[in-house]
Amino acid sequence: MKLQNLQNRMFIPETHAIGDSSELQQLMAELVMSGPLSLERVARHVGTSPRSLQRHLASRSLAFRSLVDTVRLQAASTLLRQTDLPAQEIAGRLGYSTPSNFSRAFVRWTGQTPRQFRQAIKS
C-alpha cells in the first residue's frame, strides 16, 4: 500500500483519527527499511503530532516501543529467511546502532541468535 493512501486513510484532519494498529504497523514496516523508526518520524508520515500519536496508541493500550519491536522482529525474520544478508547489515537496516544490540533483541524475541534462526530454517 502506498504511503500516501495510508496517510489519507489514517489521518482525518477534523478529528486526527488514526486507523487501527495493523494499519500503523504496515506503515511502520514500510518505514523501517528506510531509516530508524522514531515516534516523530512515524507521526510525520501519519500527518499528526508525536503527542497525538502517543495518545492514540495509549487509548488502545499500545506502546510505540512494542510496535517498533513487533515490526523489527517481522522485518528481521523476513530478511533472515529470504536473504543472505549478514546480521550486521540487517541490524543497520533495522536501525540498530550495533549488531550486538540487534542480536540481543532477536534472542529476547525468539530465544535464538540470528545465526541459529537462519540455520534452523535451512535445515
N, C-alpha and C positions, 0 to 999 in steps of 0.2 A: 504494500500500500504506500502510495506516495506521501511524503511528509505533509505537503500542503493539504491533501484530502483529510488526513488525520487531524491536522490542526483545525480545519473547518468543523469537523465533527466533534472535537473535544472542547472547543472554546466558543462559548456564546457570549458576546460582549455584554449583553444586558445582565447576565447572571453570573458570568465567569464559571459556568458549569463545565466540568471536565468529565469525559466519558468514564467507563468502568476501568478497573485496574488492568484488565487484559489489553485494552487499547493503549494504555500508558506503557505497559511492558513492551508492547510491539514497537512503539516509538523508541523506547529506550534501547531495544535490541538493534534497531537501525542505527542509533546514535553511538552505541558502544564501540562499533568498529571504526569510527572516525574520530575518536578522542575520548578523553575522560568524561565520565558521567557525573556531572555536578548538579546539584539542585537548581542552581542558577541557569545552567545550560538547558536542562530539560524544561524548566519553566518558560524560558525564552522561546523554545520551539513550540510549546503549547500555546503561548501567547498570553501568559499570565505572570504574576509576580511569584518569586520563590515562596513568600509567606502564604499567598493564596493556595499554591500547590501543596504546601505543608498542611494547611487547614483542611483542604480537600482529602488528603490522604488520612489525616487524623480522624476525620468524620467517618471513615471506612475502616478504622482501626488498623491502618497500614503505616509503615515507616519507610521513608525513602531509602534508607540504608538496606533494608531487607529486600526491596525491589531491585536495587542495584546488585545485591548478591545473587538473586534469582536469575537476573539477566546475564550476569557474568558467568554463572555456572552453566547456563544453557549454551552460551556462546563458546565457552571453553570446551564443553563436551562435544559440541559440533566440530570445532576446529581440530580437536584431538582425534575424532573419529574419521573426519573426511579429508584431512590434510596431513602432510608430513612435516609441517612447520615445527621447529624446535620450541620447547616450552618457553624459552627466553623470549622468542618473538611473540608467542601467544600472550605472554604476560604483558609485554609492551603494548600490544594491540588492545588489550582489555583495560589499560590504564593503570597497571601496577607499576610502582616505582622500581621494584626489583623482582627478579624471578623467584627469589625465596619467599617473598610476600605472597606471590601467586600460588606457589606450591603449598604453603601453609593453609591458605584459604581453600585450596582444592581438597586437601586432606580433611579439613574441617567439614566440607560439604559432602565428600564421598567416602572418606575413610581410606582413600588410596592416593598415592602421589600421581601426578600427571603421567609419568612413565609407566607405573603399574596399571593405570586405567587404560592406556593405549595398548599395552601388552595383552591385557585381558581381552580386549576387543579383537585383537589379531589372532588370538588362539582359538 
